[in-house]
Amino acid sequence: MQWTGLLEVATQGRGFHPLAADLRRMVSDSGITTGLLHVFLRHTSASLAITENADPDVLRDLETV
């Protein structure tokens, strides 16, 4: 089984934008319970950072770099 969805995120420029809740909702809406999630970022200057979000210092460090 395969499912494709589109998530558009409006931003105000540079910064971090949490996607976990949106991605969880999309996976739930797909009806698929087991598999692999591929995330494709269309913007050339976008990056995907997967972190545990346990320490606020990590986000600050990433924003500083």
C-alpha positions in Angstrom: 0.0 0.0 0.0 1.2 3.5 -0.8 -0.1 6.9 0.2 1.0 10.4 -0.9 0.2 13.7 0.9 1.2 17.3 0.7 2.0 19.5 3.7 2.5 23.2 2.9 4.1 25.3 5.7 3.9 29.1 5.5 6.9 30.7 7.2 8.1 34.1 8.1 11.6 33.4 7.0 14.5 31.8 8.8 13.8 29.6 11.8 12.7 26.2 13.0 9.1 25.0 12.3 8.0 21.9 14.1 6.3 19.3 11.8 5.9 16.3 14.1 2.2 16.9 14.9 1.3 17.5 11.2 3.3 14.4 10.1 1.6 12.3 12.8 -1.8 13.5 11.6 -1.0 12.8 7.9 0.3 9.3 8.8 -2.9 8.6 10.8 -5.1 9.9 8.0 -3.3 7.6 5.5 -4.7 4.5 7.4 -1.3 2.8 7.1 -0.1 1.3 10.3 3.3 -0.1 9.4 5.8 1.2 6.9 8.3 3.9 6.2 7.8 7.7 6.0 9.6 9.6 3.3 9.7 13.4 3.7 10.8 15.5 0.6 11.5 19.2 1.1 11.0 21.1 -2.1 12.8 24.3 -1.0 16.6 24.4 -1.8 17.5 26.1 1.5 15.3 23.9 3.7 16.7 21.2 6.1 15.2 18.5 8.1 16.5 18.0 11.6 15.3 15.0 13.6 15.9 15.6 17.3 14.4 14.3 20.5 13.6 17.9 21.6 14.6 17.1 25.2 17.0 20.0 25.8 16.3 23.6 24.7 20.0 24.2 24.4 20.1 22.0 21.3 17.6 24.2 19.4 19.5 27.3 20.5 22.8 25.8 19.4 21.3 24.9 16.0 19.9 28.4 15.5 23.3 29.9 16.4 25.2 27.9 13.8 
